[in-house]
């Protein structure tokens, strides 16, 4: 059914960024990484689940991305680094929004390929007073260290390397606790879907039913709804 969306909309994510922006000071830069794909075995991956903070601020459903939110005198600048379009890989891994879609569909002020991270991020961090990011993310920590080294090497040309770092959770999580009307509707809709799926599995289950069979019944209700939403997000 498409009568009610079951995923966060890009418009709702924009409102979330505005709420977070009210807690920032001029010169702050947020770095919010998407979740990464994790291998189960060989070339088979675990089912992907987006990072909650990243999803809250972007509504972007793809892995390996990075959101950068800069607080300037004129307001927020929202940049999104994403995987570029690749028709051959998309046959196997699913449709990608790409750089153009990050702007047109997900509201980024600017968008780049993830291949441009090392060339672009030092400039985005130049002059930042505070960098706010998930301190426990070791992969991002290593990248940030490299970007800071690049800035430090340019100090004689006037580049300014940030030296104050704040954990993302201390800024975002308090804001996430207070749900807006759109979030309340999504939560109610998710609960309704969960009830429907579990009741279906309960009534279909008989002595000897396997967990896989019951899982299939539940996913048979939930997964088509997820696909409907993705089709709405990525309509060409």
C-alpha beads as a LAMMPS data file, in Angstrom:
LAMMPS data file: protein, C-alpha beads

236 atoms
235 bonds

1 atom types
1 bond types

-500.0 500.0 xlo xhi
-500.0 500.0 ylo yhi
-500.0 500.0 zlo zhi

Masses

1 110.0

Atoms # bond

1 1 1 0.000 0.000 0.000
2 1 1 1.201 3.512 -0.837
3 1 1 -1.463 5.262 1.188
4 1 1 1.015 6.077 3.955
5 1 1 4.757 6.484 3.696
6 1 1 6.746 4.224 6.007
7 1 1 10.102 5.912 5.552
8 1 1 11.409 9.337 6.511
9 1 1 10.935 11.916 3.762
10 1 1 13.694 14.267 2.558
11 1 1 11.476 17.185 3.627
12 1 1 11.299 15.821 7.187
13 1 1 15.082 15.368 7.212
14 1 1 15.473 19.002 6.187
15 1 1 13.388 20.051 9.185
16 1 1 15.591 17.877 11.383
17 1 1 18.705 19.618 10.063
18 1 1 17.134 22.962 10.854
19 1 1 16.418 21.831 14.415
20 1 1 20.005 20.655 14.846
21 1 1 21.226 23.910 13.323
22 1 1 19.614 25.820 16.172
23 1 1 21.983 24.033 18.562
24 1 1 25.093 24.973 16.531
25 1 1 27.354 27.996 16.540
26 1 1 28.871 29.718 13.532
27 1 1 31.989 27.807 12.559
28 1 1 30.696 24.380 13.603
29 1 1 30.975 21.516 11.122
30 1 1 29.047 18.245 11.536
31 1 1 30.389 15.076 9.938
32 1 1 27.743 12.349 9.835
33 1 1 28.724 9.053 8.170
34 1 1 26.284 6.580 6.681
35 1 1 26.484 2.925 7.644
36 1 1 28.772 0.676 5.634
37 1 1 28.001 -2.648 4.027
38 1 1 29.413 -5.531 6.067
39 1 1 30.454 -8.829 4.542
40 1 1 28.828 -12.029 5.742
41 1 1 30.965 -14.355 3.666
42 1 1 32.789 -14.150 0.353
43 1 1 30.841 -11.627 -1.771
44 1 1 27.613 -11.904 0.264
45 1 1 26.723 -9.011 2.567
46 1 1 24.536 -8.727 5.626
47 1 1 21.239 -6.938 5.124
48 1 1 21.897 -3.192 5.155
49 1 1 20.545 -0.936 7.898
50 1 1 21.226 2.781 7.664
51 1 1 22.895 4.616 10.559
52 1 1 20.136 6.243 12.630
53 1 1 21.736 9.678 13.046
54 1 1 22.645 9.853 9.358
55 1 1 19.149 8.809 8.312
56 1 1 17.537 11.298 10.708
57 1 1 19.435 14.175 9.101
58 1 1 19.398 13.089 5.448
59 1 1 16.699 10.433 4.712
60 1 1 19.353 9.050 2.341
61 1 1 19.050 5.237 2.196
62 1 1 22.389 4.283 0.633
63 1 1 25.612 3.062 2.292
64 1 1 29.150 4.507 2.208
65 1 1 27.992 8.157 2.186
66 1 1 28.998 11.155 4.316
67 1 1 26.901 14.195 5.244
68 1 1 28.688 17.467 6.055
69 1 1 26.652 20.236 7.680
70 1 1 28.413 23.595 8.034
71 1 1 27.009 26.377 10.193
72 1 1 27.907 29.743 8.639
73 1 1 26.826 33.332 9.013
74 1 1 24.209 32.852 6.274
75 1 1 22.857 29.581 7.688
76 1 1 23.474 25.895 7.086
77 1 1 25.288 24.430 4.095
78 1 1 24.521 20.755 3.619
79 1 1 26.931 18.707 1.506
80 1 1 26.495 15.030 0.699
81 1 1 29.225 12.673 -0.513
82 1 1 27.676 9.639 -2.218
83 1 1 28.526 6.702 -4.420
84 1 1 28.306 7.772 -8.076
85 1 1 25.938 6.191 -10.567
86 1 1 27.287 2.889 -11.923
87 1 1 24.831 0.986 -14.143
88 1 1 26.797 -2.268 -13.971
89 1 1 26.936 -2.331 -10.160
90 1 1 23.354 -1.116 -9.869
91 1 1 22.177 -4.254 -11.673
92 1 1 23.370 -6.228 -8.648
93 1 1 23.274 -3.768 -5.749
94 1 1 20.233 -1.634 -6.606
95 1 1 19.606 1.849 -7.937
96 1 1 21.808 4.738 -6.757
97 1 1 20.715 8.352 -6.546
98 1 1 24.189 9.548 -7.535
99 1 1 25.503 13.084 -7.208
100 1 1 22.619 14.665 -9.136
101 1 1 19.991 12.766 -7.139
102 1 1 21.599 13.792 -3.847
103 1 1 20.751 17.387 -4.746
104 1 1 17.449 17.010 -6.623
105 1 1 15.871 14.300 -4.471
106 1 1 17.521 14.629 -1.086
107 1 1 17.992 18.375 -0.766
108 1 1 21.781 18.638 -0.561
109 1 1 23.166 22.129 -1.138
110 1 1 26.186 20.520 -2.774
111 1 1 26.971 16.914 -3.661
112 1 1 30.159 15.064 -4.509
113 1 1 31.318 11.565 -5.317
114 1 1 32.885 9.759 -2.360
115 1 1 36.001 9.569 -4.542
116 1 1 36.368 13.338 -3.972
117 1 1 36.473 13.137 -0.169
118 1 1 40.212 13.549 0.308
119 1 1 40.407 16.382 -2.223
120 1 1 37.384 18.287 -0.902
121 1 1 37.155 17.767 2.854
122 1 1 40.259 19.768 3.868
123 1 1 38.695 22.841 2.246
124 1 1 35.369 22.246 4.023
125 1 1 37.171 21.926 7.364
126 1 1 39.438 24.937 6.844
127 1 1 38.622 27.519 9.517
128 1 1 36.142 25.345 11.404
129 1 1 35.909 26.214 15.091
130 1 1 34.517 22.817 16.115
131 1 1 34.165 19.485 14.347
132 1 1 31.223 17.426 15.568
133 1 1 31.266 13.759 14.615
134 1 1 30.778 10.267 16.143
135 1 1 33.976 9.952 18.170
136 1 1 33.774 6.168 18.263
137 1 1 33.838 5.813 14.472
138 1 1 37.424 4.684 13.866
139 1 1 37.171 4.733 10.064
140 1 1 36.045 8.367 10.041
141 1 1 38.628 9.191 12.716
142 1 1 41.411 7.968 10.419
143 1 1 40.045 9.968 7.508
144 1 1 39.734 13.095 9.639
145 1 1 43.329 12.687 10.789
146 1 1 44.456 12.659 7.161
147 1 1 42.395 15.764 6.295
148 1 1 43.854 17.611 9.301
149 1 1 47.367 16.703 8.202
150 1 1 46.629 18.183 4.784
151 1 1 45.443 21.412 6.425
152 1 1 48.450 21.542 8.741
153 1 1 50.744 21.278 5.732
154 1 1 49.040 24.393 4.320
155 1 1 49.277 26.446 7.530
156 1 1 51.836 28.844 5.996
157 1 1 49.324 29.728 3.271
158 1 1 46.720 30.699 5.872
159 1 1 44.852 27.407 6.295
160 1 1 43.379 26.895 9.759
161 1 1 43.138 23.383 11.195
162 1 1 40.300 22.634 13.638
163 1 1 41.404 21.520 17.099
164 1 1 38.114 21.185 19.022
165 1 1 36.121 17.986 18.609
166 1 1 32.672 17.161 19.984
167 1 1 30.788 13.864 19.963
168 1 1 27.832 13.929 17.569
169 1 1 25.543 12.189 20.056
170 1 1 25.795 15.086 22.517
171 1 1 24.250 17.397 19.909
172 1 1 21.825 15.179 17.993
173 1 1 20.445 12.647 20.461
174 1 1 18.671 15.106 22.739
175 1 1 16.959 16.591 19.702
176 1 1 15.965 13.155 18.422
177 1 1 14.181 12.413 21.701
178 1 1 11.451 14.957 20.869
179 1 1 9.335 13.646 17.998
180 1 1 7.579 15.941 15.554
181 1 1 4.191 15.172 14.018
182 1 1 5.672 13.439 10.959
183 1 1 7.706 11.127 13.177
184 1 1 4.691 10.274 15.319
185 1 1 2.745 9.330 12.180
186 1 1 5.642 7.147 10.988
187 1 1 5.900 5.428 14.371
188 1 1 2.184 4.699 14.411
189 1 1 2.274 3.403 10.847
190 1 1 5.291 1.184 11.642
191 1 1 3.469 -0.231 14.659
192 1 1 0.384 -0.985 12.560
193 1 1 2.489 -2.812 9.971
194 1 1 4.304 -4.792 12.670
195 1 1 1.001 -5.832 14.273
196 1 1 -0.417 -6.928 10.916
197 1 1 2.699 -8.947 10.069
198 1 1 2.917 -10.673 13.455
199 1 1 -0.796 -11.511 13.559
200 1 1 -0.478 -13.062 10.113
201 1 1 2.453 -15.180 11.282
202 1 1 0.649 -16.147 14.495
203 1 1 -2.447 -17.363 12.657
204 1 1 -0.392 -19.188 10.011
205 1 1 1.856 -20.932 12.500
206 1 1 1.112 -24.562 13.305
207 1 1 2.989 -27.198 15.315
208 1 1 6.159 -27.921 13.396
209 1 1 6.325 -24.552 11.593
210 1 1 9.905 -23.430 11.032
211 1 1 11.251 -20.017 11.985
212 1 1 12.188 -19.474 8.339
213 1 1 8.587 -20.008 7.226
214 1 1 7.254 -17.533 9.797
215 1 1 9.983 -15.053 8.899
216 1 1 8.940 -15.319 5.271
217 1 1 5.324 -14.524 6.154
218 1 1 6.361 -11.432 8.123
219 1 1 8.748 -10.200 5.444
220 1 1 6.144 -10.882 2.786
221 1 1 4.119 -8.058 4.332
222 1 1 6.933 -5.682 5.269
223 1 1 9.332 -5.890 2.309
224 1 1 6.813 -4.905 -0.435
225 1 1 6.011 -1.760 1.559
226 1 1 9.713 -0.905 1.690
227 1 1 9.952 -1.433 -2.062
228 1 1 7.005 0.902 -2.652
229 1 1 8.815 3.646 -0.757
230 1 1 12.061 3.160 -2.660
231 1 1 10.170 3.396 -5.940
232 1 1 8.718 6.725 -4.777
233 1 1 12.147 8.055 -3.764
234 1 1 13.875 6.992 -6.958
235 1 1 11.182 7.593 -9.556
236 1 1 12.982 8.695 -12.705

Bonds

1 1 1 2
2 1 2 3
3 1 3 4
4 1 4 5
5 1 5 6
6 1 6 7
7 1 7 8
8 1 8 9
9 1 9 10
10 1 10 11
11 1 11 12
12 1 12 13
13 1 13 14
14 1 14 15
15 1 15 16
16 1 16 17
17 1 17 18
18 1 18 19
19 1 19 20
20 1 20 21
21 1 21 22
22 1 22 23
23 1 23 24
24 1 24 25
25 1 25 26
26 1 26 27
27 1 27 28
28 1 28 29
29 1 29 30
30 1 30 31
31 1 31 32
32 1 32 33
33 1 33 34
34 1 34 35
35 1 35 36
36 1 36 37
37 1 37 38
38 1 38 39
39 1 39 40
40 1 40 41
41 1 41 42
42 1 42 43
43 1 43 44
44 1 44 45
45 1 45 46
46 1 46 47
47 1 47 48
48 1 48 49
49 1 49 50
50 1 50 51
51 1 51 52
52 1 52 53
53 1 53 54
54 1 54 55
55 1 55 56
56 1 56 57
57 1 57 58
58 1 58 59
59 1 59 60
60 1 60 61
61 1 61 62
62 1 62 63
63 1 63 64
64 1 64 65
65 1 65 66
66 1 66 67
67 1 67 68
68 1 68 69
69 1 69 70
70 1 70 71
71 1 71 72
72 1 72 73
73 1 73 74
74 1 74 75
75 1 75 76
76 1 76 77
77 1 77 78
78 1 78 79
79 1 79 80
80 1 80 81
81 1 81 82
82 1 82 83
83 1 83 84
84 1 84 85
85 1 85 86
86 1 86 87
87 1 87 88
88 1 88 89
89 1 89 90
90 1 90 91
91 1 91 92
92 1 92 93
93 1 93 94
94 1 94 95
95 1 95 96
96 1 96 97
97 1 97 98
98 1 98 99
99 1 99 100
100 1 100 101
101 1 101 102
102 1 102 103
103 1 103 104
104 1 104 105
105 1 105 106
106 1 106 107
107 1 107 108
108 1 108 109
109 1 109 110
110 1 110 111
111 1 111 112
112 1 112 113
113 1 113 114
114 1 114 115
115 1 115 116
116 1 116 117
117 1 117 118
118 1 118 119
119 1 119 120
120 1 120 121
121 1 121 122
122 1 122 123
123 1 123 124
124 1 124 125
125 1 125 126
126 1 126 127
127 1 127 128
128 1 128 129
129 1 129 130
130 1 130 131
131 1 131 132
132 1 132 133
133 1 133 134
134 1 134 135
135 1 135 136
136 1 136 137
137 1 137 138
138 1 138 139
139 1 139 140
140 1 140 141
141 1 141 142
142 1 142 143
143 1 143 144
144 1 144 145
145 1 145 146
146 1 146 147
147 1 147 148
148 1 148 149
149 1 149 150
150 1 150 151
151 1 151 152
152 1 152 153
153 1 153 154
154 1 154 155
155 1 155 156
156 1 156 157
157 1 157 158
158 1 158 159
159 1 159 160
160 1 160 161
161 1 161 162
162 1 162 163
163 1 163 164
164 1 164 165
165 1 165 166
166 1 166 167
167 1 167 168
168 1 168 169
169 1 169 170
170 1 170 171
171 1 171 172
172 1 172 173
173 1 173 174
174 1 174 175
175 1 175 176
176 1 176 177
177 1 177 178
178 1 178 179
179 1 179 180
180 1 180 181
181 1 181 182
182 1 182 183
183 1 183 184
184 1 184 185
185 1 185 186
186 1 186 187
187 1 187 188
188 1 188 189
189 1 189 190
190 1 190 191
191 1 191 192
192 1 192 193
193 1 193 194
194 1 194 195
195 1 195 196
196 1 196 197
197 1 197 198
198 1 198 199
199 1 199 200
200 1 200 201
201 1 201 202
202 1 202 203
203 1 203 204
204 1 204 205
205 1 205 206
206 1 206 207
207 1 207 208
208 1 208 209
209 1 209 210
210 1 210 211
211 1 211 212
212 1 212 213
213 1 213 214
214 1 214 215
215 1 215 216
216 1 216 217
217 1 217 218
218 1 218 219
219 1 219 220
220 1 220 221
221 1 221 222
222 1 222 223
223 1 223 224
224 1 224 225
225 1 225 226
226 1 226 227
227 1 227 228
228 1 228 229
229 1 229 230
230 1 230 231
231 1 231 232
232 1 232 233
233 1 233 234
234 1 234 235
235 1 235 236
